Amino acid sequence: MAARKRVRVRKPKEALMRPDDREGLTTILDSILKKRVKAAQVLAEAKKEETALFAGLTKFGLTEWQGKLGKAEIVISKGRSSTVIHPAEFAELVDDEVFMECITVGVTKAKKHLSEKELKTVSTTTTAKDGDPTLKVEAFK
């Protein structure tokens, strides 16, 4: 029978579970930032290992490799395609009402030909809706 490996499980600090005062908030924030530093270090190490693995696979002319926990594969992503509809040719195929319904004018290019004042007379601006509240955590520099 194989010996079982003991794993220590730390109980989280009470302040990390339910902050009862403002100092508890500081404890939680500092804990988050410390963990982010550790995570960044681990990710940087993993990135170096990925570079080494990629170089090794390339050196041996391989496109994939299987380990005990998973596999690695060199993949080449397909580029994105884009479709451009030529307005003059489109206008020849549809009536004026359909053309006006479908056509849009790019703001960046329109700014090259019209002043801000002129643009305001032919455009409508819709203000963005605020998103849901999220927590932004930043370390002091």
C-alpha positions in Angstrom: 0.0 0.0 0.0 1.4 3.4 -1.0 2.1 6.0 1.6 -0.3 8.9 1.5 1.2 12.3 1.1 0.1 14.7 3.8 -1.2 18.1 2.6 -1.4 21.0 4.9 -4.5 23.1 4.5 -4.2 26.5 6.0 -7.4 28.0 7.4 -8.0 31.5 6.1 -7.6 34.3 8.5 -10.9 35.5 9.9 -10.3 39.0 8.6 -10.0 37.5 5.1 -13.4 35.9 5.5 -15.4 38.7 7.0 -13.8 42.0 7.7 -15.3 43.4 10.9 -13.4 46.7 10.7 -11.4 48.8 8.3 -8.1 47.1 9.3 -9.6 43.9 8.0 -10.1 45.6 4.6 -6.4 46.5 4.6 -5.5 42.8 5.4 -7.6 41.6 2.5 -6.2 44.2 0.0 -2.6 43.4 1.1 -3.2 39.7 0.7 -4.6 40.2 -2.8 -1.6 42.2 -3.8 0.9 39.7 -2.4 -0.8 36.9 -4.2 -0.7 38.8 -7.5 3.1 39.3 -7.1 3.5 35.6 -6.5 1.2 34.7 -9.5 3.2 37.1 -11.8 6.4 35.4 -10.8 5.0 32.0 -11.5 3.6 33.1 -14.8 7.0 34.7 -15.8 8.7 31.3 -15.0 6.1 29.4 -17.0 6.6 31.8 -19.9 10.4 31.1 -19.9 9.7 27.4 -19.8 7.2 27.7 -22.7 9.9 29.5 -24.7 12.4 26.7 -24.0 9.8 24.0 -24.9 9.0 25.7 -28.2 12.7 26.0 -29.0 13.1 22.3 -28.1 10.2 21.1 -30.2 11.4 23.2 -33.2 15.0 21.9 -32.8 13.8 18.3 -33.0 11.3 19.1 -35.8 8.3 18.2 -33.7 4.9 19.9 -33.6 3.6 18.3 -30.4 4.8 16.6 -27.3 2.9 14.7 -24.6 3.9 14.8 -21.0 2.4 13.1 -17.9 0.0 15.9 -17.2 -0.9 17.2 -20.6 0.3 18.0 -24.1 1.9 20.9 -26.0 1.3 21.6 -29.6 2.7 24.2 -32.0 -0.3 25.7 -33.8 -0.5 28.3 -36.5 -3.5 30.5 -36.1 -5.5 31.5 -39.2 -5.5 35.2 -39.9 -8.7 37.1 -39.7 -10.5 37.8 -42.9 -12.4 41.0 -43.6 -15.1 41.8 -46.1 -15.2 45.2 -47.8 -18.4 46.2 -49.7 -17.6 48.7 -52.4 -20.3 51.4 -52.0 -20.5 52.4 -55.7 -20.9 48.8 -56.9 -23.4 48.1 -54.1 -25.5 51.2 -55.0 -25.8 49.9 -58.6 -27.4 46.6 -57.3 -30.0 48.1 -54.9 -32.5 51.0 -54.9 -31.7 54.3 -53.2 -33.8 53.5 -50.1 -31.9 50.2 -49.4 -28.6 51.9 -50.1 -29.3 54.6 -47.5 -30.5 52.1 -45.0 -27.2 50.1 -45.3 -24.6 52.7 -45.8 -22.4 54.0 -42.9 -19.7 56.6 -42.9 -16.5 56.1 -40.9 -15.9 58.9 -38.5 -12.2 58.9 -38.9 -12.3 59.4 -42.6 -15.2 61.9 -42.4 -13.1 64.1 -40.1 -10.5 64.4 -42.9 -13.1 66.0 -45.1 -15.5 67.9 -42.7 -14.9 70.3 -39.8 -16.2 69.3 -36.3 -19.0 71.8 -36.7 -20.1 70.3 -40.1 -19.8 66.8 -38.6 -22.1 67.7 -35.7 -24.8 68.7 -38.2 -24.8 65.3 -39.9 -24.2 63.0 -37.0 -25.8 61.7 -33.8 -23.7 60.8 -30.7 -24.9 58.2 -28.3 -23.3 58.3 -24.9 -22.1 55.0 -23.5 -24.0 53.3 -20.7 -22.0 52.9 -17.5 -21.0 49.3 -16.8 -21.6 47.3 -13.6 -19.4 48.2 -10.6 -16.2 46.2 -10.4 -13.3 46.2 -8.0 -10.0 47.6 -9.3 -7.0 46.7 -7.2 -3.6 48.4 -7.7 -0.3 48.1 -5.9 1.5 51.3 -4.8 4.6 52.0 -6.8 
